[in-house]
């Protein structure tokens, strides 16, 4: 039987809950009162129209606790009664340890590890368990690989829908990457493209990028991928001063392509509240002149060079010439991509590209994880590259 008691002394303002299996948790009074805001769980009158929390949480007083079956009833000094199911309390119990234990931890990779990642067959993705594995690969490693997709745009959009709704960018809903295109962009040339994140000049760059090969060049045009989080950690270890600058000083990105004009001011490397790398934005050809105090200009350029050097680490680059029907799906705010050069006179190369917002991807993952009873649904995911 679940037991509850007010933790003494009263100044602590917590309620201790002990479950049948011996696990226990301490819930502050204010935690229970916040449930009034949601109405449905507390059993009280829904009050979304107003803020119901006290001005000073230290004034909250509990008069009585009652357990009725699987429900905890709390009687407050101001005559409000709230109700809380023990199942709900179990699912949402506060953690006593550092908040990092509640966050999903990504897995860094080198070219050796990524070359051993599985290829998902598109025919298997109607199965929830297979689709969950695909989404977890994107969450854990920032990359998933799919094979067997036909060239029909509807099939491509259906694959994207497993990740989330397609987000229209400056390149459109679907973007055809090919050298015979009339759109003048680096992607539509045959020259080598170094490691970069797409559209770093946006305050909110595309989240998840989907690249499908429609036609492969016979000899060149291999796709390259780089784990930006690995590069950031290498920088932290080898050049901590540059790491500190790129995680604390925003720099300017800009683009005038496609008849549009974008500008953003953001850090190259983003850290979450625990100091863990959670986002990278790096498109060297869109980095503008740093708008920083004059004494920081040289250190910033040194830091940018140091990060580019970390990206060129011999174990950092994964190279694969996509074949027709193969797809790379990757976190555009973690994984950088590029391309080797090829001769357009000896063959064509055609890729199809789309983007899905990170929030939509996270939602898709949480929904399917919830259906399968997977605990990953309750974790906080990497917030990505922000300001």
C-alpha positions in Angstrom: 0.0 0.0 0.0 1.3 3.5 -0.8 1.9 5.7 2.2 2.2 9.4 2.5 3.4 11.8 5.3 4.2 15.4 5.7 8.0 15.7 6.0 9.1 17.3 9.3 10.0 19.9 10.2 7.1 21.9 8.8 9.5 24.5 7.3 10.6 22.0 4.7 7.1 22.1 3.1 7.3 18.7 1.5 5.2 15.5 1.4 6.9 12.1 1.4 5.4 9.4 -0.7 6.5 5.7 -0.3 5.4 3.1 -2.9 4.8 -0.6 -2.4 8.2 -1.5 -3.8 10.0 0.7 -1.3 10.8 3.6 -3.7 10.1 7.0 -2.3 10.0 10.6 -3.4 9.6 14.0 -1.8 7.2 16.5 -3.3 7.2 20.2 -2.3 3.9 21.7 -1.5 4.2 24.1 -4.4 4.5 21.1 -6.8 1.0 19.9 -5.7 -0.5 23.3 -5.8 0.8 23.9 -9.4 -1.5 20.9 -10.4 -4.5 23.2 -9.8 -3.4 25.0 -12.9 -4.0 21.9 -15.0 -7.3 21.0 -13.4 -7.7 17.5 -14.9 -5.1 15.8 -12.7 -5.9 17.6 -9.4 -9.6 17.1 -9.6 -10.2 20.8 -9.0 -12.0 23.3 -11.2 -9.9 24.0 -14.3 -8.4 27.4 -14.0 -6.4 27.9 -17.1 -7.7 31.5 -17.3 -5.7 32.7 -14.4 -2.6 32.0 -12.5 -3.4 30.2 -9.3 -0.1 29.9 -7.5 0.5 31.9 -4.3 2.6 35.0 -4.4 4.9 33.5 -1.7 5.2 29.6 -1.8 6.5 29.6 1.8 3.0 30.6 3.0 1.4 27.3 1.8 0.1 25.1 4.6 -1.3 21.6 4.5 -4.0 20.7 7.0 -4.5 17.0 6.2 -3.6 14.1 3.9 -6.0 11.3 3.0 -5.4 8.2 0.9 -8.5 6.9 -0.9 -7.6 3.9 -3.0 -4.9 5.1 -5.5 -5.7 8.8 -4.9 -3.9 11.2 -2.5 -6.2 14.0 -1.3 -4.6 17.1 0.2 -6.6 19.6 2.3 -5.0 23.0 2.3 -5.3 25.8 4.9 -7.2 28.0 2.4 -9.9 25.3 2.2 -8.8 24.0 -1.3 -8.6 20.3 -1.7 -6.5 18.7 -4.5 -6.4 15.1 -5.7 -3.4 13.3 -7.1 -3.2 9.7 -8.4 -0.2 7.7 -7.3 0.4 6.5 -10.8 0.7 10.2 -11.9 3.0 10.9 -9.0 5.2 8.0 -9.9 5.5 9.2 -13.5 6.3 12.7 -12.5 8.2 12.4 -9.2 10.9 15.1 -8.8 14.5 13.9 -9.0 16.8 14.4 -6.0 20.0 14.2 -8.0 21.4 16.5 -10.6 18.9 17.3 -13.4 21.3 15.8 -16.0 19.9 12.3 -14.9 16.6 13.3 -16.5 18.1 14.3 -19.8 18.7 12.1 -22.8 22.5 11.5 -23.3 23.6 11.5 -26.9 26.3 9.1 -28.2 29.3 10.5 -30.0 30.7 8.7 -33.1 33.6 8.6 -35.4 33.6 7.4 -39.0 34.4 3.9 -37.8 31.2 3.7 -35.7 28.9 5.3 -38.2 30.0 3.0 -40.9 28.6 0.2 -38.8 25.2 1.8 -38.2 22.3 -0.3 -39.6 20.4 0.5 -42.8 16.7 0.5 -42.2 14.6 -0.9 -45.0 11.8 1.5 -45.9 9.4 -1.5 -46.2 9.8 -2.2 -42.5 8.9 1.3 -41.3 5.2 0.7 -40.9 6.1 -1.4 -37.8 6.1 0.8 -34.7 9.1 -0.9 -33.2 11.2 -0.5 -36.3 10.2 3.1 -36.7 11.0 3.7 -33.0 14.5 2.3 -33.6 14.9 4.7 -36.6 13.9 7.7 -34.5 16.1 6.7 -31.6 19.1 6.5 -34.0 18.5 10.1 -34.9 18.1 11.0 -31.2 21.2 9.1 -30.1 23.6 9.6 -32.9 22.0 12.4 -34.9 21.9 10.0 -38.0 19.8 7.3 -39.5 20.2 5.5 -42.8 17.4 4.1 -44.9 17.4 2.0 -48.1 14.9 0.9 -50.7 13.0 4.1 -51.3 11.6 4.6 -54.8 12.0 8.0 -56.6 8.3 9.0 -56.3 8.1 12.3 -54.4 5.0 10.9 -52.6 7.1 8.0 -51.2 9.7 10.5 -50.0 7.1 12.6 -48.3 5.6 9.5 -46.6 9.1 8.7 -45.2 9.4 12.2 -43.9 6.0 11.9 -42.2 7.4 9.2 -40.0 9.7 11.9 -38.5 7.2 14.8 -38.6 5.5 17.3 -40.9 7.8 18.7 -43.6 8.9 22.3 -42.9 9.1 24.6 -45.9 12.4 26.5 -45.9 13.8 29.1 -48.3 14.5 26.3 -50.7 10.9 25.2 -50.8 9.0 22.2 -49.5 11.1 19.7 -51.4 14.4 20.7 -52.9 16.0 19.0 -55.8 19.8 19.1 -55.7 21.2 18.7 -59.2 23.8 20.3 -61.4 21.4 21.0 -64.2 19.3 23.2 -62.0 18.7 26.9 -62.8 19.1 27.7 -59.1 22.5 29.1 -58.5 23.6 27.5 -55.2 26.7 25.7 -54.0 24.6 22.6 -53.6 23.9 22.6 -57.3 27.5 22.7 -58.4 30.0 19.8 -58.8 32.7 21.3 -56.5 33.7 19.9 -53.2 31.6 21.2 -50.3 33.1 21.2 -46.8 31.4 20.4 -43.6 28.4 22.7 -42.8 25.0 22.9 -41.3 22.2 24.1 -43.5 20.9 27.6 -43.1 22.9 28.7 -40.1 22.0 32.2 -41.0 18.5 31.6 -39.5 17.8 32.1 -35.9 16.0 28.7 -36.1 17.9 26.6 -38.6 16.2 23.5 -40.0 16.0 20.7 -37.5 16.1 17.2 -39.1 17.4 17.0 -42.7 16.3 14.2 -45.1 18.5 13.5 -48.2 17.4 10.9 -50.7 19.6 9.9 -53.7 17.6 9.8 -56.9 20.6 9.3 -59.2 24.2 8.7 -58.1 27.2 10.0 -60.0 29.2 7.0 -61.2 32.5 7.9 -59.5 32.2 11.1 -57.3 29.9 13.2 -55.3 30.1 11.2 -52.1 28.2 12.5 -49.1 30.3 13.4 -46.1 29.0 13.5 -42.5 30.6 14.8 -39.3 29.6 14.6 -35.7 29.6 18.3 -34.7 29.3 17.3 -31.0 32.4 15.2 -31.2 34.3 18.1 -32.9 33.0 20.5 -30.1 34.3 18.1 -27.4 37.7 17.8 -29.2 37.8 21.6 -29.2 36.9 21.7 -25.4 39.8 19.3 -24.7 42.4 20.7 -27.0 41.7 24.5 -27.0 39.5 25.4 -24.0 39.9 29.1 -24.6 38.5 28.9 -28.1 35.7 26.6 -26.8 34.8 29.2 -24.3 34.6 31.9 -26.9 32.5 29.9 -29.3 30.1 28.9 -26.6 29.7 32.4 -25.1 30.2 35.0 -27.9 27.5 35.2 -30.6 28.8 35.8 -34.1 27.0 37.0 -37.3 25.8 34.8 -40.1 24.2 36.1 -43.3 22.9 35.0 -46.7 21.6 36.8 -49.8 20.8 33.8 -51.9 17.5 33.0 -53.7 16.5 36.7 -53.7 16.2 36.6 -49.9 18.2 38.3 -47.2 18.8 36.4 -43.9 20.8 37.4 -40.8 21.3 35.8 -37.5 23.5 36.4 -34.5 24.2 33.2 -32.6 26.9 31.1 -30.9 28.7 28.4 -33.0 28.4 25.9 -30.1 25.3 25.9 -27.8 25.4 24.4 -24.3 22.4 23.3 -22.3 22.0 24.3 -18.6 24.3 21.5 -17.5 27.1 22.6 -19.8 26.6 19.8 -22.3 27.0 20.5 -26.0 23.5 20.6 -27.4 23.8 22.4 -30.8 26.2 23.4 -33.5 25.9 25.9 -36.3 28.7 26.1 -38.8 28.5 27.3 -42.4 31.8 28.9 -43.1 30.6 30.6 -46.3 27.9 32.4 -44.4 29.9 33.5 -41.4 30.0 37.3 -41.5 32.7 39.6 -40.1 32.5 39.3 -36.3 30.7 42.2 -34.7 32.7 42.1 -31.5 35.0 44.4 -29.6 38.3 44.9 -31.4 40.3 43.0 -28.8 38.1 39.9 -29.5 38.4 39.9 -33.3 41.7 37.9 -33.5 40.7 35.4 -30.7 37.4 34.8 -32.5 39.1 34.1 -35.8 41.5 31.8 -34.0 38.6 30.0 -32.3 36.8 29.6 -35.7 40.0 28.1 -37.2 40.4 25.8 -34.2 36.9 24.5 -34.7 37.4 23.9 -38.4 40.5 22.0 -37.5 38.6 19.8 -35.0 36.1 19.0 -37.8 39.0 17.9 -40.0 40.2 15.3 -37.4 41.1 12.1 -39.4 38.5 10.1 -37.5 35.7 12.7 -37.9 34.7 12.4 -41.5 32.3 9.6 -42.7 32.2 9.3 -46.5 29.5 7.4 -48.4 28.5 7.7 -52.1 24.7 7.4 -51.8 23.1 4.9 -54.3 19.7 5.4 -55.8 17.0 4.7 -53.2 19.3 5.3 -50.2 18.5 8.1 -47.7 20.5 9.9 -45.0 18.4 11.4 -42.2 20.4 13.6 -39.8 20.1 16.3 -37.1 21.0 19.5 -38.9 21.9 21.2 -35.6 24.4 18.5 -34.7 25.6 16.7 -37.8 27.4 18.6 -40.4 27.4 17.4 -44.0 29.3 18.0 -47.2 30.2 16.4 -50.6 33.2 15.4 -52.5 33.7 16.9 -56.0 32.7 15.2 -59.2 32.9 15.7 -62.9 29.4 16.7 -64.3 30.6 15.8 -67.8 30.9 12.1 -66.8 27.5 11.6 -65.2 24.6 13.3 -63.3 23.9 13.5 -59.6 20.4 14.1 -58.2 19.4 14.3 -54.5 16.1 15.2 -53.0 16.0 17.1 -49.7 13.4 18.1 -47.1 13.5 19.3 -43.5 11.4 18.6 -40.4 11.4 20.8 -37.3 13.2 19.4 -34.2 10.0 19.9 -32.1 8.0 17.9 -34.5 10.6 15.1 -34.5 10.7 15.1 -30.7 6.9 14.9 -30.7 6.8 12.0 -33.1 9.4 10.1 -31.0 7.6 10.8 -27.7 4.3 9.6 -29.1 5.6 6.3 -30.5 7.7 5.8 -27.3 4.6 6.3 -25.2 2.7 3.7 -27.3 5.5 1.2 -26.8 5.9 2.0 -23.1 9.5 3.2 -23.6 10.9 5.5 -20.8 12.7 7.7 -23.4 9.4 9.5 -23.8 9.8 11.2 -20.5 13.4 12.5 -21.0 14.4 16.0 -21.9 16.0 16.0 -25.4 18.8 18.1 -26.6 17.4 21.6 -27.4 19.7 22.1 -30.4 21.4 25.3 -31.7 19.9 28.5 -30.3 21.0 32.1 -29.8 
